Amino acid sequence: AIKMVVASKIELYTALKEIKSDKIEKIYETHTNFVFMKVKNAKQVFDKMKENSIIIRNMGDYLRITAGSKEENEKMLETFKKVLEEV
């Protein structure tokens, strides 16, 4: 189970790093099951993600995104890219 969680987080981290957006200020490497990142308009991004039934954590100017299944990560990434264009 640990290997699956680590692999999921690495996939999510890698995919987020590939997103080209000036709204993503920094993505931090972690040794956990989530990705931590600094994002412009983090509260607005958080709210829009929530409107789309994607729950992430807002921590001021930062977002914490927990890695999920492959399907959950794909849905999150698809929604996240759209939201970044909107805010």
C-alpha positions in Angstrom: 0.0 0.0 0.0 2.8 2.4 0.8 4.4 1.8 -2.6 1.1 2.6 -4.3 0.7 5.9 -2.3 4.2 7.0 -3.0 3.8 6.2 -6.8 0.5 8.1 -6.8 2.1 11.2 -5.2 5.1 11.1 -7.6 2.7 10.9 -10.6 0.7 13.8 -9.2 3.8 15.9 -8.4 5.2 15.2 -11.9 2.0 16.1 -13.7 1.6 19.3 -11.6 5.2 20.4 -12.5 4.4 20.0 -16.2 1.5 22.5 -16.0 2.6 25.8 -17.5 0.9 28.6 -15.6 2.2 31.8 -14.1 -0.3 31.2 -11.2 1.8 28.3 -9.9 4.6 30.0 -7.9 6.3 26.9 -6.4 5.7 23.2 -6.0 7.5 21.6 -3.0 8.8 18.1 -2.9 7.5 16.2 0.1 7.9 12.8 1.7 4.2 12.5 2.4 1.0 11.5 0.5 0.3 15.0 -0.7 1.8 17.8 -2.9 2.2 21.3 -1.3 2.3 24.3 -3.6 2.2 28.1 -3.5 -0.4 29.4 -5.9 -1.6 32.9 -6.8 -5.2 33.4 -5.8 -5.1 30.2 -3.8 -8.4 30.9 -2.1 -10.2 31.4 -5.4 -8.6 28.2 -6.8 -9.7 26.3 -3.7 -13.3 27.6 -4.0 -13.5 26.8 -7.7 -12.1 23.3 -7.1 -14.7 22.8 -4.3 -17.5 24.0 -6.7 -16.3 21.2 -9.0 -16.5 18.6 -6.2 -12.7 18.4 -5.9 -11.6 18.8 -2.3 -8.1 20.1 -1.6 -6.8 22.1 1.4 -6.3 25.9 1.3 -3.5 27.1 3.6 -3.3 30.8 3.0 -1.3 31.3 -0.2 -0.7 27.5 -0.4 -2.6 24.5 -1.5 -2.3 21.0 -0.3 -3.4 18.3 -2.7 -3.6 14.7 -1.5 -2.7 12.0 -4.0 -5.5 9.6 -4.8 -6.1 6.9 -7.3 -5.0 7.3 -10.9 -8.6 8.2 -11.8 -8.9 10.7 -8.9 -5.6 12.3 -9.8 -6.5 12.6 -13.5 -9.9 14.3 -12.6 -8.2 16.6 -10.2 -5.5 17.6 -12.8 -8.1 18.2 -15.5 -10.2 20.4 -13.2 -7.1 22.2 -11.8 -5.9 23.2 -15.2 -9.4 24.7 -16.1 -9.6 26.5 -12.8 -6.2 28.1 -13.2 -7.3 29.5 -16.5 -10.5 31.0 -14.9 -9.0 32.7 -11.8 
